[in-house]
Amino acid sequence: MGARRRSNGKRKNGRRRGEPAWVDLPDDELLDVRFCDLGLKIEDTWLAAMVTRLYEELARKGLRFKPHVWLSNEWFSPDDVPGIAIPFYLAHPRLMRLERNQVLEVEGGTKSWCMKILRHEAGHAIDTAYRLRFKHSYRKHFGKPSQPYPDTYRPKPGSRKHVLHLEWWYAQSHPLEDFAETFAVWLRPGSRWRSEYGGWPVMKKLDYVSEVMRSIADKPAVVRSRAHVDSLPKTKRTLREHYATKRGRYGVSLPDYYDLHLRRLFVDATQRNGKEKAATFLRRHARELRNTVSQWTGHHPYTIDQFLKEMRLRSRLMDLRVEGSVRQAKMDTAVLLTVQVMRYLHGGGYHISL
């Protein structure tokens, strides 16, 4: 009798047992699936380990507070609920691919990026849980939390009054974001914020966060709601409706000349099908380009990285390819990057949408 053949856990159509039927759908059909029909749970995904890691980081700082989490349509922490909503697409590789196809990137799609956002949202959650924003000292350091959120904001990259954590100087967008970003920098394991921000005015904010966290470390939360705002099971909208709204709301509105310069630097895929993708090239040489332009301009590498990211996104969208030698492409890219950074910083820049 022959040896019994081991099953690889897959069905004939390639889908693993237990996987939802929508896994095999092409994008156009998947977009018509409703959120409530996705059937996703954090416990079944890599996100569970990320949440556990967040709880461990909070505990190491002596905090007993643990924000509850749930899946929703995007990252957020409600004003009156001390918890964190995690976007649905992170719960399955198929949905991450759809997210990239629809909006060009997967926000929080790597472990390090996911943790950065979780720390930020934990800052919002702990702010809500202990009603910190109502303290006079909070308003003194971060401003009035009641001020309206702007539709756009024009950051000051050279400012030393804010920490550098999430992209596009997000701490400058609103007092509540300023607190959450400062908390995230304070929370991150191995963070050398005392030396990194030594001499910066933002040190007063970091010291304040450290002091406040010590004062509430062993105290129970004041706001204890466990509500799941806009949770997937309660959302009847389709993914198509969601992405139509998202594409119109998020992202940076880059001027036309930005794309024109990219087209001069790289070539269309139909002209050079055998060449490396420009987006891949920019990612592969990101560190070298960032360091070179930072030395040329004297600006913080964080600033340079924001423009590199936009170049990658636009290059991927236009499906551009590298032409000529890698050495020449790196030099031309560094020059273009320098021009864009200096144009932004000294020529008025452009607004960044929230």
N, C-alpha and C positions, 0 to 999 in steps of 0.2 A: 504494500500500500504506500503510495507516494506521500511525501511530506506535505503537511497542510500549508496552504498559501496564506501568508499574512495579509490582512487588509490594510490599505493605506488610509482608511477612514474617509475615502472619497466616493461619491456617487458617480454614475456614468457621465453626468454632465459636468464633472469637475468640481462640483460644490461639496465641501465637507459636510458630514452629517451634523445636524443642528444649526447649520447656517441658514439665514432667512432667504426666501426665494428671490428677493430683490438683488441679491449679490450678483446674479448672472445677467441682470438687465443692462442693456446699453444705456448710455447717459440720457438719451432723449426720453426713454421710458422710465428710468429711475427718477427723473425730475418730476414725474407725475405721482410719485408715492407721497402720501401724507406723513407728517412727522409722527402722528399717533400710531402709524402702522409699521414703524421701523422696528419696534420691539427690542430696544437696546437697554443695557444695564451697565453701569460703571464697574460693578463687581466682576464682570466677565472679561474685562479688558486690561490693557497695560496701565490705564489710568488709575486703577486701584492702588498700584504700587507707588504712583506719584502722590496720591493723596496721603498714603501712609507715611511717605517721606516728609510731606509737609507737616503732618502731625508730630513727627519725631523732631523736626527742626523747632517747632513751637515749644515742645517739651524741654528741649535742651536749653532754651532761653528761659525756662522756668514758668512758662505760661500754661495754665490748665485749659484754656479755651481751645476748642476744636470746631472750626466752622463746618457745618454739614454741607454736602455737595449733591448735585443732581445734574442731569443732562438737559440742555435747553438748546436754543437756536444759536447762541453766541456766548462769549465770555461776559459775565457781569456779576455784581453783588448788589441786590436790591437795597434801597435806602432804609427800609424798615425790617429787613430780614438779615440776620448775621450768618449768611451762608454764601456759597459760591456756585454759580451756574457754569457748567462746562459745555462747550459746543459739541453737538451731536457727532460731527464728522470725525472727531478724535476717537470715537468708540469703535470704528471699523476701518480697515485699510481701503475698502471699496469706496467708502464715503470720503476718505481723505483724498483719493484720486479724483473724485468728483469735485471736491472743493478746489483742488489745484486747477482743474480744467475750467472751472467757472470764474474764479477770482485770482488765479495765477500763483497763489501761495496758500500754505496751510498754517495758519496762525497757531502756534503752540505745538506744531507737529513733531518736534524732537523732544527728548527728555529734558535737555537743558532749557529750551525755550518754554516748555510747559511749566517747569518749575519757576521760572522767572515770573510768568503770569500768575501762577498760583500764589506766590508770595505777595504779589501786588494785590490780588483780590482778597487775600487774607487780611491785608491792611485795611481794606474797606470793611470787611466783616467784623474785625475787632473794633474798628471805629464805631460801627453800629451797635455792636454787642454791649459796649460800655459807655455809649453816648458821649464819646470823647469830643466830638465836634462842638458840643455845647459848652465846653470849658472856655473861659476867657483866655487862658494861656494858649490853647489850641489856636484860637482866632488870632492871637498876637503873633504867633510864629508862621501860620499858613494863610491867614486871610479869612474872609467871610465865606463859610461853606454855603450860605444861602444865595450867593450870587448865581445868576443863570449860567448854564453851560453855553459856551459860544458854539456857533455852527462851524466856525473855523478859528484858528489861532496862528499867530505869527511868532514862533519861538525866537529866543535870542541865544544862539549857540554858544556865545562867549560868556553867558551868565554863570556866576559861581554861587548863586543863591539857591540853586536846585541840584539835586543829585542826578546822575546819569544812570538810568536803569533800562526801562523800555525805550523803544525807538522814538525818534523825532522829538526828543526833549519833552516827553509826555508830562513830566512833573510841572511844566509851565502852563499847562492847559487849564487848570482849575485848582483851587485850594484843596479839594477832596483828593484829587489825583496827586497833588504835591505830597500830602500826608501818606498816601498809599505807596508812592514810590520811595519815600524816605524810609518807611517801615520795611519795605522789601529789601533795601540795601542793608539796613540794620539786621534783618533776620538771616540773610544768606550766610550759610556756614563758610568759615574761612574768610569772610569779608574783612578787608583791611581798611575800613572806612575812616578810621582815625588818621592813618597815614595818607590814604588816597585823597581825602578832602581836607587835610590839615592846612590851616590858613584860609580856607574858604569860608565865607559867611554862612554857608549851608551847615557848617558844623553845629551851629546853635540849634538847628532843627533836629539833627541826628542825636545830639545830647538830650534834647527834649524828649524825643521818642524813647530813648533808652531809659530816661527817668520815669516816664509815664508807664512803660511796660513793667518796670520794677514795682511800681505802686499798685498795679492791678494783677500782678502775677498769680496770686493765690485766691483772688476774689472770683465769685461766680458772676456770670454775665448778667447784666441788667435786662437786656432784651433777649428773650429766649425762643423766639418764634422758630419753628422748624419747617415753615412753609417752603414749597417748591414752586417758585414763580415761573410761569411760562414753561412748565415741564413738558416733555415730549408727549406723554399720554394724553395731555389736555389740549394739544395743539393740532387743529384740523387742517392747517395750511399745507400746501404741497411744497416740495423742495423747489419747484420751478418758481412759485410765487416768492418764496424766501430769497432766492438768488436774484430775481429781478429787482427786488427792493435793495438788497445788499450792494449790488454793483452800482446802483445809483447813489448810495450813501457813503460808501467807504472809499478810501484811496486818496492819493495826491493828484490834483489836477495839474499835470505838467504842461508847460507851454509847448507849442508846436515845434519851436526851434530845437527842443531837446531831442525829439524823434528825428529831426532832420540831421542833427550831428551824429546820432547813432547810425543812421543809414549811410553816412559818409565814412564812418569808422569801420563798419562791418558791411556785409553784402547779404542780399536776399538768398534764401535757401535754394530757390529755383536756379540760381546762377552757380552756386558752388555746393552741390549736394554732398560732396565727399569731405567737406571741411568741418571742423569742430563747431558745435553750437556756441554762439557768443555767450549765452547765459552760463554754459558750463565753463567756458574759458574764464569768465569774470569770477565765478565762484572758486575755481582752482587757483587763481592768482590773487585772490582778495587780500590776503595778508600783505603780500609784497606791494600791491597797489596802494593799500591803505597806508602803509608805513612811508612809502615814497611821497605820496601827496601830502601827508601830514608834515613831513620834513620840508617840502617845498613851500607850503602855505603857513606853517606854524600853528595849524589848528589841531584840535584834539582828534585822535583816531576815531572816536565815536562819531564825530561830525562827518568825517569822510565816509564812514560805513553807511550812513543814511543814504548818501547819493549812489554808492555802489549798489545798494539794494535796489534802488529805483532803476538803475541801468540794467540790472539783471532781469527785473520784471518786464521792462519795456522790450528788451532784446528777446525774451522768451515769447512775448505776445506777438512780435513781428517776425519771429522765427528767423533771426539773423544768424549769420555764420562768420567765422574768422577768415580773413583772406591774407595771404602773405606769411611772412615769418612770425613766429611767436614773439621774438624779441622786439620787432617793429610794432606789433599789435599792442604789446605791453606799454611801450613808450607812447604810442598814440593815445591809448586809453588813459594813461596817467595825465597827459596834457588835457584831454577833454574833461576828465574828472576835476582837474585843477580849475579849469575855466568855469565849470558849473558851480563848484564850491564858492569861488570868489564872486561870481555873478550873484549868487544867492546872498552871501554875507554882506556884500558891499553895494548891491544894486537894488535892494528893496525886497528881493526874494519873492516867494509866492505863498499863499495861505495853505495850511494843511487842515483838511477836514477832519472833524471828530466823528 
